[in-house]
Amino acid sequence: MTTRELQKKSITYRKNILRYITKAKAGHTGGSLSCTDILNVLYNDVLNVSPENFSSPDRDRYIQSKGHCVEALFVVLADRGFFPEDDLNTLCQYKSHYIGHPTKKVKGVEQNTGSLGHGLPISVGVALAAKMDKKDYKTYTLLGDGELPEGSNWEAALCAAQYKLDNLCAIVDKNGLQITAPTKDVCNTDPLDKKWEAFGWAVKEVNGNNLDELKAAFKSLPFEKGKPSVIIAHTIKGKGVSYMENQLKWHHGVPNKEEYELAQQELDSALTLL
Ligand SMILES: Cc1ncc(C[n+]2csc(CCOP(=O)(O)OP(=O)(O)O)c2C)c(N)n1
């Protein structure tokens, strides 16, 4: 897919994320908008996964560890044909499987997540299984920078290096904010590249809202033979909507009618500029 086609998709995804969050009156807005470009490149340019091969043991695996940003995942899965987009009108409604965190009841969702710190440990197991079974599939997992202080991540990181899991790629959505404060003021993980390197990982840093940089990073996997890879993706929380960008209140803020219309207008004009 060309970069222009991907750019168009990112804007459309952002419009849809806001549409369904606003309708549901709940959701993780800022973090879904920060990781939209990462999911876009993964599902449209990288992953060997589709509704047709989803039950094949050879499919690539994507596990969204920052499960609270499920709205971004649902919108991308709908676009890839895993389920009708109309299903998302039931988001967060009683008896709907489209709830506020990923569940395997939804086609295309690889793992239940949302309790932070679980996606990387599970991904290590899945990647290790591929090595043991001599399979070529790759495993990808998306972590939030506010999630990283969970100790389970660092046990998993050690384990991945120990087993030389160069079929595993972690992506850190480093938007710098969590719920109530900047990540560095809650539990600083910088210098993040040095920490991953010290744990035996090969590291690349990219602008995580730049589709070309993301494409290039994924194409060059594994960054080093015999080592797991991590992409530190520098992103903007609330990306694409001027008044949401870098604002803590949009972690799980839901737009009112006027805010929603303004956001859609901004994204529509971004579409016309492409
Ligand atoms: C184990 C656990 N503790 C606390 C929470 C509550 N929680 C939900 S989102 C969040 C902040 C996460 O920040 P970050 O990973 O940076 O997410 P992003 O900014 O990308 O949305 C927290 C603490 C949780 N989901 N799981």
PDBQT file of the ligand as one rigid body, heavy atoms in Angstrom, charges set to zero:
ROOT
HETATM    1  C1  LIG A 301      -2.360  -3.442  35.928  1.00  0.00    +0.000 C 
HETATM    2  C2  LIG A 301      -3.074  -2.173  35.599  1.00  0.00    +0.000 A 
HETATM    3  N1  LIG A 301      -2.943  -1.106  36.400  1.00  0.00    +0.000 NA
HETATM    4  C3  LIG A 301      -3.594   0.039  36.131  1.00  0.00    +0.000 A 
HETATM    5  C4  LIG A 301      -4.425   0.121  35.041  1.00  0.00    +0.000 A 
HETATM    6  C5  LIG A 301      -5.189   1.387  34.771  1.00  0.00    +0.000 C 
HETATM    7  N2  LIG A 301      -4.704   2.114  33.620  1.00  0.00    +0.000 N 
HETATM    8  C6  LIG A 301      -5.396   2.121  32.455  1.00  0.00    +0.000 A 
HETATM    9  S1  LIG A 301      -4.656   3.039  31.272  1.00  0.00    +0.000 SA
HETATM   10  C7  LIG A 301      -3.395   3.463  32.310  1.00  0.00    +0.000 A 
HETATM   11  C8  LIG A 301      -2.289   4.371  31.854  1.00  0.00    +0.000 C 
HETATM   12  C9  LIG A 301      -1.515   3.754  30.790  1.00  0.00    +0.000 C 
HETATM   13  O1  LIG A 301      -0.621   4.660  30.240  1.00  0.00    +0.000 OA
HETATM   14  P1  LIG A 301       0.032   4.334  28.853  1.00  0.00    +0.000 P 
HETATM   15  O2  LIG A 301       0.484   2.919  28.867  1.00  0.00    +0.000 OA
HETATM   16  O3  LIG A 301       1.079   5.359  28.586  1.00  0.00    +0.000 OA
HETATM   17  O4  LIG A 301      -1.202   4.432  27.884  1.00  0.00    +0.000 OA
HETATM   18  P2  LIG A 301      -1.531   5.494  26.720  1.00  0.00    +0.000 P 
HETATM   19  O5  LIG A 301      -1.001   6.831  27.144  1.00  0.00    +0.000 OA
HETATM   20  O6  LIG A 301      -0.817   5.017  25.501  1.00  0.00    +0.000 OA
HETATM   21  O7  LIG A 301      -3.015   5.460  26.592  1.00  0.00    +0.000 OA
HETATM   22  C10 LIG A 301      -3.548   2.877  33.561  1.00  0.00    +0.000 A 
HETATM   23  C11 LIG A 301      -2.613   3.059  34.696  1.00  0.00    +0.000 C 
HETATM   24  C12 LIG A 301      -4.545  -1.023  34.217  1.00  0.00    +0.000 A 
HETATM   25  N3  LIG A 301      -5.306  -1.022  33.107  1.00  0.00    +0.000 N 
HETATM   26  N4  LIG A 301      -3.863  -2.156  34.509  1.00  0.00    +0.000 NA
ENDROOT
TORSDOF 0
